[in-house]
């Protein structure tokens, strides 16, 4: 699947640019400052609204980015990796229960042509 970046909104473009810039800086072991994020965005040939770099730098200063990048969570679980193996087992049991609860739908007797003898 190819994503046409030209067809995304300006806001989505700007958010993607600063996200990628922050990931590049994190990977390089550099500080995640507003100036550094803006520098990487500019070096990439992109322009973003001026509030994006300070906003991301502020948000990222409040979290451990390595933990954020390495914690894996199923969509909607909200638990991150805190549950560990026990959380995975609970999720598997819940999935099994859901499968058991699914009912087979009876679409009526007979065959496609209305004959009850099955021919």
N, C-alpha and C positions, 0 to 999 in steps of 0.2 A: 504494500500500500504506500503510495507516494503522497506526502503532505505538501500541498501547494502553499508555501509560506507567503506568497504574494496575496493570497486570499484571506489571511487572518486579519483581525482588527488591529488597530494601532496599539491598543492596550495589551492585547495578547502578544504582539510583536515585542513591545517594550519589556513585558514581563519575561518573555523567553530570553531576550538578550541579557538582562541582568542575572537571570538564573544561570545561563551558560557561563557568564563572566564569573559568577561566584564559584561555580563548579571548577572552572579552570584555575582560579586562584587557590582554591582548596587543594586541588590536585598538585599544584606547584608548591604547596606549603607556605604560601604568602598570606599576609594578613588580609582579612576580609573587611577592608575599610571602604568608605564611600568613594574616596579618591581612586583607589585601586580598581574598584568595580567600574567606575566611569572611564578609567584609562583603558581597560580591556574592551569595553563596549566601543569606545572611539577607535581603538586599534583594529577592531573588526570591521570598521567602515559603517557602523550603524549609529543612529541617533535615537535617544530615548528622552522622554520627558525628564526634567531635572530632579524630580522628587523620587524617582525609582532607586537610584544608587544609594542615597542616604536611608531610604526606607528599608531596603534589603540589608544594608550594613547594620542598621539598628536591630532588625529582627534576628539576624544571624549572630549578633553579639550575645543574645539571650539564650542560645541553645548550643549544645555540643554538636557541631556539624558532623563530625565523624560518626557519632551515635545516630544522628538523623539519617545519614546515608547508608549505614550498615544495618539498621533495624528493619526487619521485614514484617509486614502486617497484611493480613487479608483485607480486601476492601470492606469497609464498614465495621471491622472488628474493633478498631480504636484502641486495641491493647498493645500494639507494638510488639516487641520481642519480650516483654515483661513476663508473659505467661510461660515461656520456654516450652519444654516438651509436654508438660501437663496441659498447656493451652492448646497444643496441636492435637492431643488425644481427645480433649473435650470437643474440639471442632469436628473431628472425625466422627465421634459418637453422635453429635448433633446432626451431621449430614446423613448418617445411617438412619436416624430416627425420621428425618424428613422423607427419605426414600420409602420407608415403611409406611408412612402416612399417605403417600400418594395412592390414589385409587385408580383402578383400571376402569376406563369409560366404556360402558355398554352402549353401542350404537344401534342396537336393535337386533332381532333374530333374523334368520333366513340368510339368503345370499343376495347378491347384487340384483338379481332378476326377480326376486320375490318368491322363488321356489323354496319350500321348506325341506325338500329332500336332499339339498346340497349339490345338485347338479346344475 
